[in-house]
Amino acid sequence: MEQRIDLDAANAVIEEWRPQWAAMGITASETTWRDQSRGWPPPLLTRRAEAGDPDSVGVSLVKGAQEGSVVLFKGGWADLLFWNGADDDVITEAPGYDDWLDLEAFARVLDRLTTAFS
């Protein structure tokens, strides 16, 4: 898979959001890295230094019964999921799938996920 976005720089964008999430009462997981160098299925790691060839970086968010996550792939797209915790209405999107994300667009994806929480 061709690398179209710097995952380390994207992780820095995730880290910039952590204070805002905390202020909103949203609990953010540790960042996860999927390591392509360790065979199939690739493991999810929480320490960047252990990921020899990361092909994604992600974070999960929880506030009460609400849950969301975003995983950014080095190919330039993301998987975004959000469940409001109350019904079957789940947001499932793949931003960047048709038009690769850059860091600014990835920050907008994080904003989209954050604003889904009430």
C-alpha positions as YAML, in Angstrom:
chain: A
units: angstrom
residues:
- id: 1
  name: MET
  ca: [0.00, 0.00, 0.00]
- id: 2
  name: GLU
  ca: [1.39, 3.36, -1.02]
- id: 3
  name: GLN
  ca: [1.90, 5.84, 1.80]
- id: 4
  name: ARG
  ca: [-0.04, 9.02, 1.06]
- id: 5
  name: ILE
  ca: [-0.13, 10.48, 4.59]
- id: 6
  name: ASP
  ca: [2.42, 10.61, 7.40]
- id: 7
  name: LEU
  ca: [0.95, 8.55, 10.24]
- id: 8
  name: ASP
  ca: [3.34, 10.00, 12.82]
- id: 9
  name: ALA
  ca: [2.20, 13.51, 11.90]
- id: 10
  name: ALA
  ca: [-1.41, 12.31, 12.06]
- id: 11
  name: ASN
  ca: [-0.74, 10.95, 15.55]
- id: 12
  name: ALA
  ca: [0.43, 14.43, 16.54]
- id: 13
  name: VAL
  ca: [-2.95, 15.75, 15.35]
- id: 14
  name: ILE
  ca: [-4.70, 13.13, 17.51]
- id: 15
  name: GLU
  ca: [-2.60, 14.18, 20.51]
- id: 16
  name: GLU
  ca: [-3.61, 17.83, 19.97]
- id: 17
  name: TRP
  ca: [-7.27, 16.80, 20.39]
- id: 18
  name: ARG
  ca: [-6.82, 15.00, 23.73]
- id: 19
  name: PRO
  ca: [-7.23, 18.09, 25.98]
- id: 20
  name: GLN
  ca: [-10.45, 19.08, 24.19]
- id: 21
  name: TRP
  ca: [-11.85, 15.56, 24.48]
- id: 22
  name: ALA
  ca: [-11.03, 15.48, 28.19]
- id: 23
  name: ALA
  ca: [-12.69, 18.89, 28.69]
- id: 24
  name: MET
  ca: [-15.83, 17.52, 26.97]
- id: 25
  name: GLY
  ca: [-15.92, 14.45, 29.22]
- id: 26
  name: ILE
  ca: [-14.84, 12.16, 26.39]
- id: 27
  name: THR
  ca: [-12.41, 9.39, 27.30]
- id: 28
  name: ALA
  ca: [-9.88, 8.69, 24.56]
- id: 29
  name: SER
  ca: [-8.09, 5.36, 24.27]
- id: 30
  name: GLU
  ca: [-4.40, 5.00, 23.79]
- id: 31
  name: THR
  ca: [-3.42, 5.46, 20.18]
- id: 32
  name: THR
  ca: [-3.21, 2.18, 18.30]
- id: 33
  name: TRP
  ca: [-0.84, 1.31, 15.48]
- id: 34
  name: ARG
  ca: [-1.45, -1.60, 13.12]
- id: 35
  name: ASP
  ca: [1.89, -3.20, 12.25]
- id: 36
  name: GLN
  ca: [2.13, -4.66, 8.74]
- id: 37
  name: SER
  ca: [5.56, -6.17, 9.41]
- id: 38
  name: ARG
  ca: [4.22, -8.85, 11.77]
- id: 39
  name: GLY
  ca: [2.19, -10.99, 9.38]
- id: 40
  name: TRP
  ca: [-1.52, -11.58, 9.14]
- id: 41
  name: PRO
  ca: [-3.56, -10.55, 10.93]
- id: 42
  name: PRO
  ca: [-1.44, -7.51, 11.76]
- id: 43
  name: PRO
  ca: [-1.44, -6.77, 15.49]
- id: 44
  name: LEU
  ca: [-2.64, -3.54, 17.05]
- id: 45
  name: LEU
  ca: [0.05, -1.98, 19.21]
- id: 46
  name: THR
  ca: [-0.08, 0.97, 21.58]
- id: 47
  name: ARG
  ca: [3.62, 1.80, 21.41]
- id: 48
  name: ARG
  ca: [4.71, 3.41, 18.14]
- id: 49
  name: ALA
  ca: [8.30, 2.19, 18.63]
- id: 50
  name: GLU
  ca: [7.08, -1.43, 18.45]
- id: 51
  name: ALA
  ca: [5.40, -0.96, 15.06]
- id: 52
  name: GLY
  ca: [8.03, -1.73, 12.44]
- id: 53
  name: ASP
  ca: [5.81, -0.91, 9.46]
- id: 54
  name: PRO
  ca: [2.64, 0.80, 10.63]
- id: 55
  name: ASP
  ca: [-0.14, 0.98, 8.08]
- id: 56
  name: SER
  ca: [-2.70, 2.68, 10.33]
- id: 57
  name: VAL
  ca: [-3.12, 4.81, 13.44]
- id: 58
  name: GLY
  ca: [-6.34, 5.05, 15.39]
- id: 59
  name: VAL
  ca: [-8.13, 6.18, 18.51]
- id: 60
  name: SER
  ca: [-11.42, 5.26, 20.19]
- id: 61
  name: LEU
  ca: [-13.61, 7.67, 22.13]
- id: 62
  name: VAL
  ca: [-16.26, 7.01, 24.78]
- id: 63
  name: LYS
  ca: [-18.66, 9.32, 26.60]
- id: 64
  name: GLY
  ca: [-21.30, 7.56, 28.65]
- id: 65
  name: ALA
  ca: [-22.99, 5.08, 26.32]
- id: 66
  name: GLN
  ca: [-21.71, 6.88, 23.19]
- id: 67
  name: GLU
  ca: [-18.78, 5.33, 21.33]
- id: 68
  name: GLY
  ca: [-16.74, 6.42, 18.36]
- id: 69
  name: SER
  ca: [-13.50, 5.64, 16.63]
- id: 70
  name: VAL
  ca: [-11.34, 6.73, 13.76]
- id: 71
  name: VAL
  ca: [-8.59, 4.76, 12.06]
- id: 72
  name: LEU
  ca: [-6.40, 6.49, 9.48]
- id: 73
  name: PHE
  ca: [-4.64, 4.30, 6.92]
- id: 74
  name: LYS
  ca: [-1.36, 5.24, 5.27]
- id: 75
  name: GLY
  ca: [-3.15, 5.02, 1.92]
- id: 76
  name: GLY
  ca: [-4.90, 8.29, 2.81]
- id: 77
  name: TRP
  ca: [-8.39, 7.26, 3.91]
- id: 78
  name: ALA
  ca: [-10.00, 6.68, 7.30]
- id: 79
  name: ASP
  ca: [-12.69, 4.55, 8.87]
- id: 80
  name: LEU
  ca: [-14.98, 6.61, 11.10]
- id: 81
  name: LEU
  ca: [-17.59, 4.99, 13.34]
- id: 82
  name: PHE
  ca: [-19.96, 6.54, 15.86]
- id: 83
  name: TRP
  ca: [-22.82, 5.08, 17.88]
- id: 84
  name: ASN
  ca: [-24.99, 7.33, 20.02]
- id: 85
  name: GLY
  ca: [-25.59, 4.53, 22.54]
- id: 86
  name: ALA
  ca: [-29.35, 4.80, 22.32]
- id: 87
  name: ASP
  ca: [-30.59, 3.24, 19.10]
- id: 88
  name: ASP
  ca: [-29.51, 1.50, 15.90]
- id: 89
  name: ASP
  ca: [-28.40, 4.73, 14.22]
- id: 90
  name: VAL
  ca: [-24.69, 4.18, 13.58]
- id: 91
  name: ILE
  ca: [-22.51, 6.57, 11.59]
- id: 92
  name: THR
  ca: [-20.13, 4.61, 9.36]
- id: 93
  name: GLU
  ca: [-18.01, 6.63, 6.96]
- id: 94
  name: ALA
  ca: [-14.82, 6.20, 4.96]
- id: 95
  name: PRO
  ca: [-13.54, 9.76, 4.51]
- id: 96
  name: GLY
  ca: [-10.75, 10.04, 2.00]
- id: 97
  name: TYR
  ca: [-11.67, 6.88, 0.17]
- id: 98
  name: ASP
  ca: [-12.43, 8.80, -3.03]
- id: 99
  name: ASP
  ca: [-10.19, 11.82, -2.34]
- id: 100
  name: TRP
  ca: [-7.09, 11.13, -0.19]
- id: 101
  name: LEU
  ca: [-6.85, 12.92, 3.13]
- id: 102
  name: ASP
  ca: [-4.06, 15.28, 4.09]
- id: 103
  name: LEU
  ca: [-3.40, 16.34, 7.68]
- id: 104
  name: GLU
  ca: [-5.87, 19.23, 7.53]
- id: 105
  name: ALA
  ca: [-8.59, 16.96, 6.19]
- id: 106
  name: PHE
  ca: [-7.78, 14.38, 8.88]
- id: 107
  name: ALA
  ca: [-8.21, 17.09, 11.53]
- id: 108
  name: ARG
  ca: [-11.67, 17.77, 10.05]
- id: 109
  name: VAL
  ca: [-12.48, 14.05, 10.38]
- id: 110
  name: LEU
  ca: [-11.55, 14.25, 14.08]
- id: 111
  name: ASP
  ca: [-13.74, 17.34, 14.39]
- id: 112
  name: ARG
  ca: [-16.63, 15.48, 12.74]
- id: 113
  name: LEU
  ca: [-16.27, 12.60, 15.18]
- id: 114
  name: THR
  ca: [-15.96, 14.93, 18.17]
- id: 115
  name: THR
  ca: [-19.07, 16.94, 17.30]
- id: 116
  name: ALA
  ca: [-21.10, 13.71, 17.05]
- id: 117
  name: PHE
  ca: [-20.82, 13.40, 20.83]
- id: 118
  name: SER
  ca: [-23.50, 15.34, 22.69]
...
